[in-house]
Amino acid sequence: MPDVAPAVRLRGIGKRFPGVIANDDINIDVARGTIHAIVGENGAGKSTLMKILYGVQAPDSGTIEIAGEQVSLSSPADAIRHGVGMVFQHFQLADNFTVLENVVLGAEKLHGIGAAARAEITRISDAYGLGIEPDRLVEDLGVGARQRVEILKVLYRGAKVVILDEPTAVLVPQEVDELFGNLRELKAEGLSVIFISHKLDEVLSVADEITVIRRGTTVATVDPAGVTSRQLAELMVGSELPSPSTESSTVTDRVTLHVADLSLPGAEGPGQGRPLLDAISFDIHAGEVLGIAGVEGNGQAELVEAIMGMRPGATGSIRLAGVDLDQLSTRRRREAGIGYIPEDRHRHGLLLDAPLWENRVLGHQTRKPWARLGLIDRKAARADTERIVADYDVRTPGVDTLARALSGGNQQKLIVGREMSGEPILLIAAHPTRGVDVGAQAAIWGHIKDARRAGLAVLLISADLDELIGLSDRIEVILRGRMVGSFDPSHVTPEQLGSAMTGAGGAV
Amino acid sequence: MKDPRLVKLGLGLAAPVLALLLAFLITSLVLVVAGDPVGEVWSTILGVPEERNIANILNNATVLYLSGLAVAVGFRMNLFNIGVDGQYRVAAFVAAVVAGEAWLPGAANTVLAILAAMLAGAAWAGIAGVLRARRGVSEVISTIMLNFIATGLVAYFLRRVAVREEGSNDIGTKEIPEGSRIPGFSIGDGPTEVYGFIFLAALAGFVYWFVLNRTRFGFDLRATGRSTTAAVASGISVTKMTVVAMLISGAVAGLVGLPLLFGDSYSYGSTFQSGLGFAGIAIALLGRNHPIGIAIGALLFAYLDEQSNPLQILVGVSPDIVAITQGVIVLTVVISYEVVRRYGVRLEQHAVARALEADRQEARA
């Protein structure tokens, strides 16, 4: 083993939040001059960990050592002082400033704002092969170049450890290759890179060491040469995989949801013209679960929101049990029989500062038993919330408790119970078990299976391939807004799905 | 286990009390620094008001209450309607013209003028609502600008319709005929009458509470205020709610000047009271957007105003010291609500954790 202290050593890091998965006993060693990947599902605790390492949040327990010296980081400025820099997924650049101005902003004391700074930027750019011209306007740069500016900003401030949070999420494949080239340059110069991702193939190709985080804790550190992406996936998800569908098929020949030629234009602006959804067509039958696989950001969220009527620009045809939804508002669509478990329960699923019974009414304002002549009968709403709390095993002191006080799993069980209570014929479940504990996960899987048996059509979106394979009757892969392959879950492996998701493989 | 609703009420009361104590403390510091007699100032202000003062306090509070309600409607949806000031002046002017023309007889004329005021206020606020919903213009900016435009607009039209009062340089609209005024009532044998409009203000408070807490529309409005994204996902049209909330806020703002118009001045002139809209912001904050809370806030502000009048004569201190207290209240209210809110969230999380722990132990046993 190397005799020098590791660039970063985390020991027993713990962080608790109410209602969210926290960090618990995280142990990581990042050696000097290496690329260290940290992988885990969404909600596994990667972001919290990085915020701790970058001084945004303080850990409740554990120690951080940087280059052998124990430190306490109480702000990003502290982290930068200790040579830790972070490149966020969402760039923090001023578009109407030049590269030079963006780089020196907040670091004016280092090399001034003039010729010395320009020289330093050019030196760093040349040393690591970043290819950055200091006087270009940021708004004229592409996504890949902006990311390199962010990396340069961090290096300019003297970082020896560079954290990259999901850096490839916004890049096209060629840009990913360029980025990996840059990272290898950094490594060659003795810097350490911490690379956060949930894309296993990328991680296997670039990392020297991989640490897997599951449910807030480090479960393994592995050598990429010795693992397959299937093994990594198992480590990420744990042994609690749903049993691949051994249940008999309940698929009927009645089409519940018919989507034809659904398109959604991209946002306006340079380089943003690619449509978010491109001529998507599929049917879901009663009693069928259709799983949608895809790398995050390839149109899954837009597909769901277009079906829900939350995306005004969408074109094409959506019919629910023969009813044309195209002209209907989100509320009318829900009333037509759609239950919706949103991807982000805090943003789209709950009123965090409202009591549970108000959250029960949310999305079902016009429904019995509480809606009468435009009024809301609170007693009826409370009673029905009590029913959901009992039937769906929501652990709460009462229905007047604020949604914020519940754990993530219990919040999600309330949402599932609510969406199953509106007599839906279609259930849209986007990442239904993201960030919930094991017990709640099993319960939610059970509810989705029950829904299928009860003859609902289910549209299941998940980043967890084993969840998709275990629950779906059919899996469609979405890539850059298009359906690119259809798979039978009883015969597909996560590797096959993975290559289709990245565009490397075709349909079976 | 304690009733969570009782705990909530206790916390709800703790915040404003804490804010007031802090505000009094800071005001006392100002007095000490200025070398003014702290004790005498407070004993003058915090004394029991006399009968004639009570009528003034109630009248002033009526006006402030309506202003607070108007602001609170917006607050419940995270809309910051700073334009209540402009809205009520446009509305009061329109009402004064309508009532002064007396197209209808007696009480019908009053009702028509009140409706006209609400419509005018709604229309004026609606401009900001539509700009926000359709073009994303911040309602803070647009309502402030509309305040200025309202000042100019009213001054301009006032010249067109005004009649000059005998022996005065003031100009105003035609006086409202006696049959269309809203009669007041006396408390004890004081010379000042309490505005009859106070009952309409109380009614407005009740309607506010009922609509927000008991109707689907109110649910949608509160849901949108708490989380726009969750509201959209639940099927609420946020653009529509934005416009409607501004219209309602403006309609309530339209009532603000009417107690003065129908109970005191009987015409809209160049001396009509202005600045009532800004006090409403402070009062809505202090009252936590709750109709009873706003009433208490309005009474408190009116009480402080009234009680500070004799300061100059009795202790030789400028009554403006009360404006400092009122201003400081706005700041301490924001701080103390946040402190108490965080404490409440912690308390609730502990309660949830305790309940779950108890569950687990039961399961074990």
HADDOCK unambig.tbl for C-alpha pairs under 7 A between the chains (distance, minus, plus):
assign (segid A and resid 330 and name CA) (segid B and resid 235 and name CA) 4.51 0.50 0.50
assign (segid A and resid 331 and name CA) (segid B and resid 234 and name CA) 6.78 0.50 0.50
assign (segid A and resid 331 and name CA) (segid B and resid 235 and name CA) 3.96 0.50 0.50
assign (segid A and resid 331 and name CA) (segid B and resid 236 and name CA) 6.75 0.50 0.50
assign (segid A and resid 347 and name CA) (segid B and resid 229 and name CA) 5.70 0.50 0.50
assign (segid A and resid 347 and name CA) (segid B and resid 230 and name CA) 5.68 0.50 0.50
assign (segid A and resid 348 and name CA) (segid B and resid 229 and name CA) 5.32 0.50 0.50
assign (segid A and resid 348 and name CA) (segid B and resid 230 and name CA) 3.88 0.50 0.50
assign (segid A and resid 348 and name CA) (segid B and resid 233 and name CA) 5.73 0.50 0.50
assign (segid A and resid 349 and name CA) (segid B and resid 230 and name CA) 5.59 0.50 0.50
assign (segid A and resid 350 and name CA) (segid B and resid 230 and name CA) 6.13 0.50 0.50
assign (segid A and resid 351 and name CA) (segid B and resid 223 and name CA) 6.91 0.50 0.50
assign (segid A and resid 351 and name CA) (segid B and resid 226 and name CA) 6.29 0.50 0.50
assign (segid A and resid 351 and name CA) (segid B and resid 227 and name CA) 6.27 0.50 0.50
assign (segid A and resid 351 and name CA) (segid B and resid 230 and name CA) 6.81 0.50 0.50
assign (segid A and resid 362 and name CA) (segid B and resid 234 and name CA) 6.02 0.50 0.50
assign (segid A and resid 363 and name CA) (segid B and resid 234 and name CA) 3.79 0.50 0.50
assign (segid A and resid 363 and name CA) (segid B and resid 235 and name CA) 6.15 0.50 0.50
assign (segid A and resid 365 and name CA) (segid B and resid 216 and name CA) 6.44 0.50 0.50
assign (segid A and resid 374 and name CA) (segid B and resid 215 and name CA) 5.73 0.50 0.50
assign (segid A and resid 374 and name CA) (segid B and resid 216 and name CA) 5.32 0.50 0.50
assign (segid A and resid 375 and name CA) (segid B and resid 214 and name CA) 5.72 0.50 0.50
assign (segid A and resid 375 and name CA) (segid B and resid 215 and name CA) 3.97 0.50 0.50
assign (segid A and resid 375 and name CA) (segid B and resid 216 and name CA) 5.29 0.50 0.50
assign (segid A and resid 376 and name CA) (segid B and resid 214 and name CA) 5.53 0.50 0.50
assign (segid A and resid 376 and name CA) (segid B and resid 215 and name CA) 5.33 0.50 0.50
assign (segid A and resid 376 and name CA) (segid B and resid 216 and name CA) 5.69 0.50 0.50
assign (segid A and resid 395 and name CA) (segid B and resid 356 and name CA) 6.73 0.50 0.50
assign (segid A and resid 396 and name CA) (segid B and resid 352 and name CA) 6.13 0.50 0.50
assign (segid A and resid 397 and name CA) (segid B and resid 352 and name CA) 5.92 0.50 0.50
assign (segid A and resid 397 and name CA) (segid B and resid 355 and name CA) 5.85 0.50 0.50
assign (segid A and resid 405 and name CA) (segid B and resid 348 and name CA) 6.37 0.50 0.50
assign (segid A and resid 405 and name CA) (segid B and resid 349 and name CA) 5.09 0.50 0.50
assign (segid A and resid 405 and name CA) (segid B and resid 352 and name CA) 6.84 0.50 0.50
